[in-house]
Structures are given as structure tokens and as C-alpha cells.
Amino acid sequence: MASSFDYDFVKDATPAGYEFPSHRLKRTCDPNRQPLILVACGSFSPITFLHLRMFPMGRDHAWNEGFEVVGGYLSCSSYRKKGLAPAYHRIQMCEIAAKNASKWLMFDPWEAQRPVFTPTARVLDHFDYEINHVMGGIECTDGTRKRAKIVLLAGADLIQTLSTPGVWDIRDVDHILSHYGTFVLERNGTELDSAIANLKQWEHNIHVVRQVVSNDVSSTKVRLLIKRDMSIDYLIPDAVIDYIYENNLYKVDFDLPPLPEPKGKKKAIADGAISGPSDG
């Protein structure tokens, strides 16, 4: 399928031998609906039930808006920030969580395996390239093919940072919100309406996903509980809990040197900016 995007960056950034995970991708869709891919980016240190829960909430909202979700992806960053587990461990935890979660949720290691910081806009370009260019989009039940809409799934704190001058590169903001859009999960204590008002030119591409059952768990809180030798049961998946204790994670802060940034690229996001609702 034709696209106006320049995929040179994605091609150059993809290592030899990389295979895009598509084993759970729905291969056919309703011809009366637009196929949609939900992508959640963040450090996921560790991944929580809220990170996972936002996918079915996003799918419900998408259906009501005339979309059909054909796949969901976790994309783990390669951040090296004090307090976060090394990327290797976060990759393993995300893979464990995705494997035992919804049958349409997958983990993509492309971003996490990059040796430099990768802007969220380029990560979304990667998904667009793999699904709409390489795979040719999604086939409909009537035999036609449709371009899948790639959407950034995240928490309300994302919108706050997007609307704050100087936090993101404005070119990336425009690229994300013009070409892709976002499904934003509301969160207590976040002034969502005022943040969206500051992004008025893109508001048609910003979808607010309401939490019917409030959930405020965060990775930061989970790490704090672990440090205090307190229970984290029912906050994150059991298999992830087992992995954390088997590898003695979060008892002390990891202090790794920061990743280099690509030349000409500004790291325009903080730890919580692209992390989904509770990356912390």
C-alpha cells in the first residue's frame, strides 16, 4: 500500500535478523470499520495491570468510535535512568506479561534493542512501516485491503507533557497527532481538558478513554513497595512478580550511564511522558 511517509530511518534502524511480531495480529477485519493498532510506549519498570488494562479499555472505546482493533503492542524503551531496571530485564517482563495477557497483545523489542534513544514518533513510524508497508495493511472480509490506523495508547500525563512548551519537539508532536493520533486514558489528578485545549489543532485525533473503574497503580509505587519489603500481589502479573524476585530487582537503584541520543535529535520526553498511565 502506498504511503507518503519516508521509511528510510526505520529501515536503517532495523537490525539484521529482526522479525516483527505479528503472530497475534488479526488478519481480517470488518470492511465497514477501520482496522486499528494500539501501541503503548514506556519504560514499564515494571509493567503493571494498569498498563495491560488500558488495552481492553482502548479496544472498547475504539469499537464505539467505528474502529476495529486488530492488534496491540507494548514497546519498551531503552532508557537508562536511575531506579529503572536495565532494558534486558524490562524486555523479559514485558514478554512475560504479553504472553499471558490478551490473545491480541504482543511485545515488540525493536525500540528496546536500539543502542540510542528513539523518539516516540519514530517508533510509531516503525509500526506503520511494518504493518502498512511490509504487510500491505489488513485484509477485509470482502477481499479488499485497508490501511491500519496506528494509535499511541497512553495515560493522561502524556497529554500534559505534549501540551507543555519545551518538553517535546513540536515537530514530533505534530507528526504523532497529525499522522497517528492518541487514545488517552484518563487519570485522577490530571487536568485533561485544559491540556487538550492547548492542543486544539489536533483535538480531532485525541481520543479520551474514560476509566469506569478507577485504577491508580503505578510502576513507581510498585518499586517503592518492593524496596520496603511489602507485598505487590494483585498489582502486577504473578509471573512478573516471580521474575522480579528471582532476579532481585528494585531492591537497590540501578545507576547506568545514559543512552546516547541520535545527532540532531532532542530528547523531548521525561520518564513519564510516553509511559502510558502509570509507568512512573
C-alpha positions as CSV (number, residue, x, y, z in Angstrom):
1,M,0.0,0.0,0.0
2,A,1.3,3.4,-0.9
3,S,2.4,5.8,1.9
4,S,3.6,9.4,2.0
5,F,6.0,8.6,4.8
6,D,9.7,8.4,4.4
7,Y,10.7,5.0,5.9
8,D,14.5,5.4,5.5
9,F,15.0,5.9,9.2
10,V,13.1,2.8,10.1
11,K,14.9,0.7,7.5
12,D,18.3,1.9,8.7
13,A,17.4,1.5,12.4
14,T,16.2,-2.1,12.0
15,P,18.9,-4.7,12.8
16,A,19.6,-7.6,10.6
17,G,17.6,-10.6,11.7
18,Y,14.9,-8.6,13.3
19,E,11.4,-10.2,12.9
20,F,8.3,-8.1,13.5
21,P,5.9,-9.9,15.9
22,S,2.7,-10.5,14.1
23,H,1.6,-13.9,15.4
24,R,-1.4,-12.5,17.3
25,L,-2.3,-9.9,14.7
26,K,-5.9,-10.3,13.4
27,R,-5.5,-10.9,9.7
28,T,-9.1,-9.9,8.6
29,C,-11.4,-7.1,9.6
30,D,-14.9,-5.8,9.1
31,P,-15.0,-3.8,5.8
32,N,-17.3,-1.3,7.5
33,R,-14.7,-0.5,10.1
34,Q,-11.2,0.9,10.0
35,P,-8.6,-1.5,11.4
36,L,-6.7,0.0,14.3
37,I,-3.4,-0.9,16.1
38,L,-2.9,0.2,19.7
39,V,0.8,0.9,20.7
40,A,1.9,1.7,24.2
41,C,5.4,3.0,24.7
42,G,7.2,3.4,28.0
43,S,9.9,2.1,30.4
44,F,7.5,-0.5,32.0
45,S,9.7,-0.8,35.1
46,P,7.9,-3.0,36.0
47,I,4.8,-3.5,33.8
48,T,1.6,-3.3,35.9
49,F,-2.0,-4.5,35.5
50,L,-3.0,-0.9,34.5
51,H,-0.6,-1.0,31.6
52,L,-2.3,-4.2,30.5
53,R,-5.8,-3.0,31.4
54,M,-5.6,0.1,29.2
55,F,-5.6,-2.2,26.1
56,P,-9.1,-3.7,26.5
57,M,-10.3,-0.2,27.6
58,G,-8.8,1.2,24.4
59,R,-10.4,-1.5,22.4
60,D,-13.9,-0.9,23.8
61,H,-13.5,2.8,23.1
62,A,-12.3,2.1,19.5
63,W,-15.3,-0.1,18.8
64,N,-17.7,2.6,19.9
65,E,-15.9,5.1,17.5
66,G,-16.2,2.8,14.5
67,F,-12.8,1.2,14.6
68,E,-11.8,-2.5,14.9
69,V,-8.7,-3.2,17.0
70,V,-6.7,-5.9,15.2
71,G,-3.7,-5.9,17.4
72,G,-2.0,-4.3,20.4
73,Y,1.7,-3.8,21.1
74,L,4.0,-3.0,24.1
75,S,7.1,-1.1,23.0
76,C,9.7,-0.9,25.8
77,S,12.1,2.0,25.8
78,S,15.9,1.5,26.2
79,Y,16.1,4.2,28.9
80,R,19.0,4.1,31.3
81,K,17.6,6.1,34.2
82,K,18.3,5.6,37.9
83,G,15.7,3.4,39.5
84,L,14.7,1.6,36.3
85,A,15.7,-2.0,35.7
86,P,18.1,-2.5,32.7
87,A,16.4,-2.9,29.4
88,Y,17.1,-6.6,29.3
89,H,15.0,-7.2,32.4
90,R,12.2,-4.9,31.2
91,I,12.1,-6.7,27.9
92,Q,11.7,-10.1,29.7
93,M,9.0,-8.7,32.0
94,C,7.0,-7.3,29.1
95,E,7.3,-10.5,27.1
96,I,6.1,-12.5,30.1
97,A,3.2,-10.1,30.6
98,A,2.1,-10.1,27.0
99,K,2.4,-13.8,26.6
100,N,-0.1,-14.3,29.5
101,A,-2.4,-11.5,28.6
102,S,-5.0,-10.9,25.8
103,K,-4.6,-13.1,22.8
104,W,-4.2,-9.9,20.6
105,L,-1.4,-8.3,22.7
106,M,2.2,-8.6,21.7
107,F,5.6,-7.2,22.7
108,D,7.9,-5.7,20.1
109,P,11.6,-5.5,21.1
110,W,12.6,-3.1,18.2
111,E,12.8,0.1,20.3
112,A,14.3,-1.6,23.4
113,Q,17.1,-3.1,21.4
114,R,18.2,0.1,19.8
115,P,21.5,1.4,21.2
116,V,20.3,5.0,21.3
117,F,17.2,6.9,22.4
118,T,14.4,6.6,19.8
119,P,11.7,9.3,19.7
120,T,8.1,8.1,20.0
121,A,7.3,9.5,16.6
122,R,9.9,7.2,15.0
123,V,8.6,4.2,17.0
124,L,5.1,4.8,15.5
125,D,6.7,5.1,12.1
126,H,8.2,1.7,12.6
127,F,4.8,0.1,13.3
128,D,3.3,1.9,10.3
129,Y,6.1,0.6,8.1
130,E,5.9,-3.0,9.2
131,I,2.1,-3.2,9.1
132,N,1.1,-0.9,6.3
133,H,4.1,-1.1,4.0
134,V,5.7,-4.5,4.5
135,M,2.4,-6.4,5.2
136,G,0.3,-4.2,3.0
137,G,-2.3,-3.4,5.6
138,I,-5.2,-5.6,6.8
139,E,-7.4,-7.6,4.6
140,C,-11.1,-7.2,4.9
141,T,-13.7,-10.0,4.8
142,D,-14.9,-8.7,1.4
143,G,-11.4,-9.2,-0.1
144,T,-10.3,-5.6,-0.1
145,R,-7.3,-4.3,2.0
146,K,-7.3,-1.4,4.4
147,R,-4.5,0.7,5.8
148,A,-4.4,0.2,9.6
149,K,-4.6,3.3,11.8
150,I,-1.6,3.3,14.2
151,V,-2.6,4.9,17.5
152,L,-0.4,5.8,20.6
153,L,-2.1,4.4,23.7
154,A,-1.1,6.3,26.8
155,G,-2.1,7.9,30.1
156,A,-3.3,11.5,30.7
157,D,0.2,12.5,31.8
158,L,1.2,12.2,28.1
159,I,-1.2,14.9,27.0
160,Q,0.0,17.2,29.8
161,T,3.6,16.9,28.6
162,L,2.7,17.2,24.9
163,S,1.0,20.5,25.7
164,T,3.8,21.8,27.8
165,P,6.2,24.0,25.8
166,G,9.8,22.8,25.6
167,V,9.1,19.2,26.7
168,W,8.6,17.7,23.3
169,D,10.0,18.7,19.9
170,I,7.0,20.4,18.3
171,R,7.8,18.5,15.0
172,D,7.3,15.2,16.8
173,V,4.1,16.4,18.5
174,D,2.7,17.4,15.1
175,H,3.9,14.1,13.5
176,I,2.3,12.0,16.2
177,L,-1.0,13.8,16.5
178,S,-1.4,14.5,12.8
179,H,-0.5,11.2,11.3
180,Y,-1.4,8.8,14.1
181,G,-3.4,10.2,17.0
182,T,-3.6,9.0,20.6
183,F,-6.0,7.2,22.9
184,V,-5.6,8.8,26.3
185,L,-6.6,7.0,29.5
186,E,-8.0,9.5,32.0
187,R,-6.2,9.5,35.4
188,N,-7.1,11.1,38.7
189,G,-5.3,14.4,39.4
190,T,-4.7,15.2,35.7
191,E,-6.2,18.3,34.2
192,L,-7.0,16.6,30.9
193,D,-9.4,19.1,29.5
194,S,-7.0,22.0,29.8
195,A,-4.2,20.0,28.4
196,I,-6.3,19.1,25.3
197,A,-7.4,22.7,24.9
198,N,-3.7,23.6,24.4
199,L,-3.6,21.0,21.6
200,K,-6.8,22.2,19.9
201,Q,-5.5,21.9,16.3
202,W,-5.1,18.2,16.8
203,E,-8.1,17.5,19.1
204,H,-9.9,15.5,16.4
205,N,-7.1,12.9,16.7
206,I,-7.1,12.8,20.5
207,H,-9.5,10.3,22.0
208,V,-10.2,10.3,25.7
209,V,-10.7,6.8,27.2
210,R,-12.8,7.0,30.4
211,Q,-12.0,4.8,33.3
212,V,-15.3,3.3,34.5
213,V,-13.4,1.5,37.3
214,S,-10.6,3.7,38.6
215,N,-7.2,2.3,38.9
216,D,-4.2,4.3,40.0
217,V,-1.4,1.7,40.3
218,S,2.0,2.9,39.1
219,S,5.4,1.4,38.5
220,T,6.8,3.9,40.9
221,K,4.5,2.7,43.7
222,V,5.4,-0.9,42.9
223,R,9.1,-0.2,43.1
224,L,8.6,1.6,46.4
225,L,6.7,-1.3,47.9
226,I,9.5,-3.7,46.8
227,K,12.1,-1.5,48.5
228,R,10.0,-1.6,51.7
229,D,9.6,-5.4,51.5
230,M,5.9,-5.0,51.1
231,S,3.5,-7.1,49.0
232,I,2.9,-6.3,45.4
233,D,0.4,-9.1,44.9
234,Y,-2.6,-8.2,42.6
235,L,-0.7,-5.1,41.3
236,I,1.3,-6.8,38.6
237,P,1.1,-10.3,37.0
238,D,2.2,-13.2,39.1
239,A,4.7,-14.3,36.6
240,V,6.3,-10.9,36.5
241,I,6.4,-10.9,40.4
242,D,8.3,-14.2,40.2
243,Y,10.8,-12.8,37.7
244,I,11.4,-9.7,39.9
245,Y,12.2,-11.8,42.9
246,E,14.2,-14.4,41.0
247,N,16.4,-11.6,39.7
248,N,16.4,-9.4,42.8
249,L,15.1,-6.3,41.0
250,Y,14.3,-3.0,42.6
251,K,15.9,-3.7,46.0
252,V,18.5,-1.1,45.1
253,D,18.5,1.6,42.4
254,F,20.3,0.7,39.1
255,D,22.6,3.5,38.1
256,L,23.6,3.0,34.5
257,P,25.1,5.6,32.2
258,P,22.5,7.4,30.0
259,L,22.0,6.3,26.4
260,P,23.5,8.5,23.7
261,E,21.0,10.4,21.6
262,P,20.9,10.5,17.8
263,K,22.6,13.5,16.3
264,G,20.1,16.3,15.7
265,K,17.5,14.7,17.9
266,K,16.3,16.3,21.1
267,K,15.2,14.0,23.9
268,A,11.8,15.7,24.4
269,I,10.3,13.4,26.9
270,A,10.7,12.7,30.5
271,D,10.3,9.3,32.1
272,G,6.5,9.6,32.5
273,A,5.8,11.3,29.2
274,I,5.4,8.3,26.9
275,S,4.9,5.7,29.5
276,G,1.2,5.1,29.5
277,P,-0.9,5.7,32.5
278,S,1.4,4.5,35.3
279,D,4.9,4.0,34.1
280,G,6.3,6.2,36.8
